[in-house]
Amino acid sequence: MPELLFGTAGIPHSAGERTTLKGIERIAELGLGCMELEFVRGVRVNEKSAIEIKQLAREKGVRLSAHASYFINFNARETEKITASRKRLLHAVRIASLCGARSVVFHAAFYMGDSPQKTYDAVKNQTEEIINQAEFVAGEERLIIRPETTGKISQFGTIEELVNLSSEVNGLAPCVDFAHCHARTNGKTNSYEDFCDILSCIENKLGKAALDDMHIHIAGIAYGDKGEIKHLNLKESDLNYPALLRALKDFRVGGLVICESPNLEDDALLLQETYRYFG
Ligand SMILES: [Zn+2]
């Protein structure tokens, strides 16, 4: 059965010093398996520290991923904003690749009043170019660029959109944020069957290999008519995470689960424990 690892979105709160290196050490101490580098407000890692990060992560057996800038919109009206979005994603990919990260996650676009199809076409064009231009570290397992399922209905990124996009663009795979799927359907996506439907959709369109190597976000979440409002700790939210974890187990999903709850490692450990309880 492929391994499913659990970890935090960024440096655990209990790391002491707020550095990526201390974060990696703390993940290992806690018995977690992975950490997402938060490049969401810019990449604050240079090439030299990227190499140190990669070495330490290897040494400690911690898998890494990265979350690219929040300021990406491949359906922006202004060409400058598209160009800036491309630069931000490409820079995140280059540094993440040097860090030995396996995936880079990003929020692809807003609909901006356009039809979902028009937005899809814009995102598809841009991501195809990104894949062609991206610099990956030679001789290593190639990093996967992953648009994320988004939490607000104004944002491009339903599971169907991302699965279709991934089936059409080589080198792309979805990051499935189950809290976002739950929030953007105003709480409807929340049962074992709903989570199984998402996993079946991935398996049918992208093949079993996509389930062997998933990248997942989970957090408690508050939502309304327009979707996501804010992240919460799991126990303060109505996300049915035990049902979700059971579905992941039953589908033999492998890869990384990144916890984005405000309490980070507490919920990451809760998810890991609950998952292990099933089997
Ligand atoms: Zn995200």
Boltz pocket constraint, residues with backbone or C-beta under 6 A from the ligand:
constraints:
  - pocket:
      binder: B
      contacts: [[A, 67], [A, 105], [A, 106], [A, 107], [A, 148]]
      max_distance: 6.0
